Amino acid sequence: MNTTLPTKDDLLKVYTDIRNRVHNTPVLESSSINNLAGSKMYFKCENFQKMGAFKMRAAVNAILRLSEEERSRGVVTHSSGNFGQAVALAAKELGVKAYVVMPANAPEVKKAAVASYGGIITECEPTLAAREFEANRIRESVNASFLHPSNDLDVILGNATAAMELLEVVPDLDMIVVPVGGGGLVAGTSLAVSYFGKQCKTIGAEPLNADDAWRSLQSGNIEINKSADTVADGLRTNLGSVNFPIIRELVSEIIRVEEDEIISALKLIWERMKIVVEPSSAVPLAAVLKAQGKFTGSRVGIILSGGNVNLEKLPF
C-alpha cells in the first residue's frame, strides 16, 4: 500500500476520539430484500446518526483536530444541507462558533436545521463559485478555519468510522457498497475496508446522471459533471485532490444506476425496512439489484448515508 495513505493507527485514533460524540448506528437486515437480491445484506443505518447523516462523524473529527486557538476563532463551511447541519451541530456540542454559507435556493427545512443548531448562515447565489467566495471572505474576515465537506483528510477519516463499526458487527463481509458524491465517504470506507476487512472490497455506487467518479476512474483524472440532474441530490458534487488518490488506489469499481432504479430502491427500503432514508442512500441498493450477478451469494454491507429527505418532494 502507498505509504502516503493514512495508517491503521490513524483510523484507530479517530475512532477512539469521536466514538463518544457520535452514535454507533444500528445494522439492520431485511429477509425480503435479501431474497430479491440473492445476497445477504447488512444495512449500516447512518440515517439514525446525529443530525441524520454520516457527515456528523466528519464534522466532529475535523473540529477536534483543530487547536484550542483555532477553535476559539470558529469554523466556516459551505453546504446546501447535510454538511452544514453537521458542522453547526458538532460546533455547538464542542463550544465552537460555526459559519455556514448556504445557497439561497437551499431547502428552507435545511436552513432551519442549521439555524436551530446555532449555525450563523450567510446566503449566496446558487453556484459553487459564489459559495467558495463567501466562505473565503468569512474565513479571512474572522480568521475561521475552513472545513471542506469531502476533500479533507480529517473529514475522510471521520467518515471511515461508519465502516469500522459495520465491520465490528459483521467482520466477514465480502464487499461494502457506498454512495459516491464528493468522495469523502467512499474514500473513508475504502481505508476502513483495507485495514479491517477480510478480503473485502469497496464498491462505489453513483447516479448515471452524475457519473464523474466513474469517469474519473476510467481516465485517471478528476472529471467534472457538466450537469447533475439526479434525484440523489447529495451526490451531485465532484471528487477532490485529497480523496481521489485514495479512491483510485482502494476502490474496486463504481456501478452506475439510472434514476428509475434509484427511486425503486428508495421505495423498497421505505416499504420493506420501514425506515426513512434520502434518495442518495438508496443508490447502493440500486447498484446491487442492477448488477445482481456480481453479488449473488455474497455478504454485502450497505451504508445508508442519511435520512434528511424533503417529505414535500418524495419521488414516489
JOKAUR-V982379 format. One record per residue. RES is the residue in one letter. D_FIRST is the distance of its C-alpha to the first C-alpha in Angstrom with 1 decimal. Layout:
# JOKAUR-V982379
res=RES d_first=D_FIRST
res=RES d_first=D_FIRST
This chain:
# JOKAUR-V982379
res=M d_first=0.0
res=N d_first=3.8
res=T d_first=6.2
res=T d_first=8.6
res=L d_first=7.7
res=P d_first=10.2
res=T d_first=9.9
res=K d_first=11.5
res=D d_first=14.5
res=D d_first=14.8
res=L d_first=15.2
res=L d_first=17.6
res=K d_first=19.7
res=V d_first=20.2
res=Y d_first=21.2
res=T d_first=23.6
res=D d_first=25.0
res=I d_first=25.9
res=R d_first=26.7
res=N d_first=30.4
res=R d_first=30.7
res=V d_first=29.6
res=H d_first=30.7
res=N d_first=28.7
res=T d_first=29.7
res=P d_first=31.0
res=V d_first=29.4
res=L d_first=32.2
res=E d_first=32.9
res=S d_first=35.5
res=S d_first=37.0
res=S d_first=38.7
res=I d_first=35.4
res=N d_first=33.8
res=N d_first=36.7
res=L d_first=36.5
res=A d_first=32.8
res=G d_first=32.9
res=S d_first=29.9
res=K d_first=29.5
res=M d_first=28.4
res=Y d_first=27.6
res=F d_first=28.3
res=K d_first=26.8
res=C d_first=29.8
res=E d_first=28.7
res=N d_first=32.2
res=F d_first=33.4
res=Q d_first=31.3
res=K d_first=33.3
res=M d_first=34.6
res=G d_first=33.6
res=A d_first=30.0
res=F d_first=26.4
res=K d_first=26.6
res=M d_first=28.4
res=R d_first=25.1
res=A d_first=23.8
res=A d_first=27.1
res=V d_first=27.6
res=N d_first=24.3
res=A d_first=24.7
res=I d_first=28.2
res=L d_first=27.4
res=R d_first=25.0
res=L d_first=28.0
res=S d_first=30.4
res=E d_first=33.9
res=E d_first=35.3
res=E d_first=33.1
res=R d_first=33.9
res=S d_first=37.6
res=R d_first=37.5
res=G d_first=36.0
res=V d_first=33.3
res=V d_first=33.6
res=T d_first=31.9
res=H d_first=33.0
res=S d_first=33.0
res=S d_first=35.2
res=G d_first=34.7
res=N d_first=32.1
res=F d_first=30.1
res=G d_first=33.4
res=Q d_first=34.7
res=A d_first=31.6
res=V d_first=31.8
res=A d_first=35.6
res=L d_first=35.5
res=A d_first=32.6
res=A d_first=34.5
res=K d_first=37.8
res=E d_first=36.4
res=L d_first=35.0
res=G d_first=38.1
res=V d_first=36.7
res=K d_first=38.5
res=A d_first=36.7
res=Y d_first=37.6
res=V d_first=36.7
res=V d_first=37.4
res=M d_first=38.3
res=P d_first=39.6
res=A d_first=43.3
res=N d_first=43.0
res=A d_first=40.4
res=P d_first=42.0
res=E d_first=44.5
res=V d_first=43.1
res=K d_first=39.8
res=K d_first=41.7
res=A d_first=43.8
res=A d_first=40.8
res=V d_first=39.3
res=A d_first=42.7
res=S d_first=43.3
res=Y d_first=40.3
res=G d_first=41.7
res=G d_first=39.7
res=I d_first=41.6
res=I d_first=41.5
res=T d_first=42.0
res=E d_first=42.6
res=C d_first=41.9
res=E d_first=42.2
res=P d_first=39.8
res=T d_first=37.5
res=L d_first=34.1
res=A d_first=35.7
res=A d_first=38.3
res=R d_first=35.9
res=E d_first=33.8
res=F d_first=37.0
res=E d_first=38.5
res=A d_first=35.4
res=N d_first=35.2
res=R d_first=39.0
res=I d_first=38.8
res=R d_first=35.8
res=E d_first=37.9
res=S d_first=41.2
res=V d_first=40.2
res=N d_first=37.1
res=A d_first=35.0
res=S d_first=31.2
res=F d_first=29.8
res=L d_first=27.5
res=H d_first=25.8
res=P d_first=25.7
res=S d_first=22.2
res=N d_first=20.6
res=D d_first=20.1
res=L d_first=17.2
res=D d_first=19.7
res=V d_first=20.9
res=I d_first=17.6
res=L d_first=16.9
res=G d_first=20.5
res=N d_first=20.1
res=A d_first=17.3
res=T d_first=19.9
res=A d_first=21.8
res=A d_first=19.3
res=M d_first=18.8
res=E d_first=22.6
res=L d_first=22.7
res=L d_first=20.4
res=E d_first=22.6
res=V d_first=25.6
res=V d_first=24.2
res=P d_first=21.2
res=D d_first=21.3
res=L d_first=20.9
res=D d_first=19.9
res=M d_first=18.9
res=I d_first=19.5
res=V d_first=21.3
res=V d_first=21.5
res=P d_first=23.8
res=V d_first=22.4
res=G d_first=24.5
res=G d_first=23.1
res=G d_first=19.6
res=G d_first=19.3
res=L d_first=19.6
res=V d_first=17.4
res=A d_first=14.5
res=G d_first=15.3
res=T d_first=15.7
res=S d_first=12.4
res=L d_first=10.7
res=A d_first=13.4
res=V d_first=13.0
res=S d_first=9.3
res=Y d_first=10.4
res=F d_first=14.1
res=G d_first=14.7
res=K d_first=15.7
res=Q d_first=14.6
res=C d_first=15.4
res=K d_first=14.8
res=T d_first=15.3
res=I d_first=18.2
res=G d_first=19.9
res=A d_first=23.6
res=E d_first=25.6
res=P d_first=29.3
res=L d_first=30.3
res=N d_first=32.4
res=A d_first=29.5
res=D d_first=26.7
res=D d_first=25.0
res=A d_first=21.5
res=W d_first=22.1
res=R d_first=23.5
res=S d_first=20.7
res=L d_first=18.1
res=Q d_first=20.8
res=S d_first=21.5
res=G d_first=18.1
res=N d_first=20.2
res=I d_first=21.3
res=E d_first=24.5
res=I d_first=27.4
res=N d_first=29.9
res=K d_first=33.4
res=S d_first=34.8
res=A d_first=33.3
res=D d_first=36.3
res=T d_first=34.8
res=V d_first=36.1
res=A d_first=32.6
res=D d_first=33.4
res=G d_first=30.3
res=L d_first=28.1
res=R d_first=29.9
res=T d_first=27.6
res=N d_first=24.9
res=L d_first=21.2
res=G d_first=20.4
res=S d_first=18.5
res=V d_first=16.4
res=N d_first=15.5
res=F d_first=15.3
res=P d_first=12.0
res=I d_first=10.4
res=I d_first=12.8
res=R d_first=12.2
res=E d_first=8.4
res=L d_first=9.1
res=V d_first=12.9
res=S d_first=14.4
res=E d_first=17.7
res=I d_first=20.5
res=I d_first=24.0
res=R d_first=27.0
res=V d_first=30.2
res=E d_first=33.8
res=E d_first=35.8
res=D d_first=38.1
res=E d_first=35.2
res=I d_first=33.9
res=I d_first=37.5
res=S d_first=38.1
res=A d_first=34.9
res=L d_first=36.0
res=K d_first=39.5
res=L d_first=38.2
res=I d_first=36.3
res=W d_first=39.3
res=E d_first=41.7
res=R d_first=40.0
res=M d_first=38.0
res=K d_first=40.6
res=I d_first=38.1
res=V d_first=38.0
res=V d_first=34.8
res=E d_first=34.4
res=P d_first=33.9
res=S d_first=30.2
res=S d_first=29.6
res=A d_first=31.1
res=V d_first=28.8
res=P d_first=26.3
res=L d_first=29.2
res=A d_first=30.7
res=A d_first=27.6
res=V d_first=27.7
res=L d_first=31.4
res=K d_first=31.1
res=A d_first=28.5
res=Q d_first=29.9
res=G d_first=29.2
res=K d_first=25.4
res=F d_first=25.9
res=T d_first=29.0
res=G d_first=29.0
res=S d_first=25.6
res=R d_first=25.0
res=V d_first=24.0
res=G d_first=23.2
res=I d_first=24.8
res=I d_first=24.5
res=L d_first=28.0
res=S d_first=27.2
res=G d_first=30.7
res=G d_first=34.4
res=N d_first=36.0
res=V d_first=38.0
res=N d_first=41.2
res=L d_first=43.8
res=E d_first=46.2
res=K d_first=44.1
res=L d_first=42.7
res=P d_first=41.9
res=F d_first=43.8
